[in-house]
């Protein structure tokens, strides 16, 4: 699996936690940013990036290759990963 996975999450979000658990249980490497843990310019920059990908700015926002998946949608994630 060569696709890079980046997730924008909130540390308190149950859907975000479920998504991280799914990735961990399936040994899928991913990067994530807990947006609510950021401050100042870094937070503003990341929120601008999330808004570009997902104008509703909801979480999790998952980027798999060219796919943007909003919310923990296991079927869409599996499709995007080819698993």
N, C-alpha and C positions, 0 to 999 in steps of 0.2 A: 504494500500500500504506500504509494509515493505522495499522496495528496497531503498537504499540510492542513491541519485543522486548528482553527482559532475560534475560541468561544469568548463572548462577552457576557459576563454573568454578574449576579449580585450574591454576596456571601449569605444573605438571609433567604434566598429564593428557593422554594422546594423543587420547582421544575428544574432549576439550574443544578441543584444537588443531584437530582435523579439523572440528569444528563451526564454529569461527571461520573456518577456511579456506573452508568451504562458503558461509558468509554473505558473505565477502569476494568470492569468485569469482562470486557471483550478485548482487553489488551490493545486498545487503540491509543496510540500516542497523540496527545493534544496539548495545546497551550491555552491558557485561559487568563482572563483579566477580571477580577472582581471590581467592577466599576465603582461600587460604593466604598471601596477601601482607598481609592485614589483621592488626591487633593490638588487644588490649585490648577495650574496650567496643564499638568498631565491629565487631570480629570476632564478638563474642558476639551482637550485634544481627543481623548478617547471617546467622549460623548459625541463629538462632531463626526468621528469615524463611524460610530454605531448609527447615528442619524443618517449618514450617507447610505449605509447598507440597509437600514430598516427605519424609515421615517417615523414610525410609531415609537421608536426607542423603547422597545419592550425586551424582556429577557427570558430565557437566554437567546442571544443572537449568535448563530453558529455559522462559520464560514468554512466550507469544505471545497477546496479548489475554487471553481467559479460559482458554486452553489451557495446561496444564502438561505438558511433555514431559520425561521423565527419560531421559538418555542421548542419544547422537547417532543419532536415528532419522530418516534423511533423508526417507523417505516421509511420516511423520507431520508433519515440519516443512513439507514442500511442501504437504501438505493444509491445515495450519493457515494457511499464507500464501496459499493459493490459486494456487500456481504449478506 
